[in-house]
Amino acid sequence: MTEYTPPKVWTWDKESGGRFANINRPIAGATHDKELPVGEHNLQLHSLATPNGVKVTILLEELLELGVTEAEYDAYTINIGEGDQFGSGFVALNPNSKIPALQDRSTTPPTRVFESGAILVYLAEKFGHFLPTDPSTRAECMSWLMWQMGSAPYIGGGFGHFYAYAPEKIEYCINRYTMEAKRLLDVLDQRLADNEFLCGDEYTIADMANYAWYGALVLHNIYDAAEFIEADSYVNVVRWAKQIEERPAVQRGRRVNRPWGPEETRVVERHSAADFDIKPA
């Protein structure tokens, strides 16, 4: 392999290759005018059923499962592969052009929230569920939530990118990020060896956030890497992820804004509970 020597000043190579080369760019802002649709509920979610997206739909479905009717929401799909995240309406909601993004129209003016962790905290505080109120337990919950937010770039942008999406397999990059992915799995595995959930006996937004990424790694062969990282060896993570995935709200949340997979698993847009019962034609 030819050694790469960085230039004194980096310039953007639009033909750099890789799965997302057609949408990645070094500047922010909208590329086209496109207003966002608006549904009937106060909570308007614009997202995709990636690990970051399902964190929020799982929480919303868990709130509805508890009977919190104010958590009813409209969910519209943002197809990041086609550049929907660079439409003017979405950029106004999230200047970082990443899913998910939420607008709460119950406030005056409407409240925008972007970044999945911020949305989880906002909704948990707004409705008073899944975020402990005891200071010590709350701190534990927030610590594991922030831990997940910090680890996601290593799992997705690092390990997932270089193992599955990069235009060429670079041994150093794959080794570097595989080591970190496995270390993070071990952190989680050790925590769950003596705890039912991340904060002890209480199921919280920290579990939802971490399940979305690590559950995908150990249960759903994300990046086709389960064998490569020996996912089954993290027995406590597997136990915890399976336990969470048995929850009806989690099963529903994973389907929202999902345009891929078997048709019976897709709920591309979600406006009411009835959308889960619609059978494909």
Number of C-alpha atoms within 10 A of each C-alpha: 4 4 5 6 6 7 7 6 5 7 8 8 9 11 8 12 13 15 13 16 14 14 14 12 11 6 7 11 16 19 13 13 12 15 12 18 11 14 15 10 17 18 24 23 27 25 27 28 27 16 22 22 27 28 28 30 29 26 25 25 24 22 22 17 13 12 11 15 10 15 21 21 24 20 26 22 22 26 17 16 11 11 17 22 30 25 19 20 18 26 23 16 21 22 17 17 22 23 24 29 28 25 20 18 14 12 10 7 8 12 13 17 20 19 17 22 21 15 20 27 17 13 22 19 14 11 13 13 19 23 22 21 12 9 9 11 15 15 15 17 24 20 15 19 24 16 15 22 18 11 18 19 13 18 21 19 13 19 25 21 21 23 23 18 16 16 14 11 12 12 10 10 15 18 14 14 21 22 14 17 23 17 12 19 21 16 12 18 20 15 17 21 15 11 15 16 20 24 24 15 9 16 18 23 28 27 23 27 28 25 25 24 21 25 24 17 25 26 17 13 15 17 15 13 18 16 11 10 18 12 21 14 14 19 15 21 28 21 17 20 23 15 12 19 18 10 13 13 20 22 15 21 23 25 24 29 26 24 17 12 9 9 13 13 18 22 25 19 21 21 18 12 13 8 14 17 9 11 10 9 5
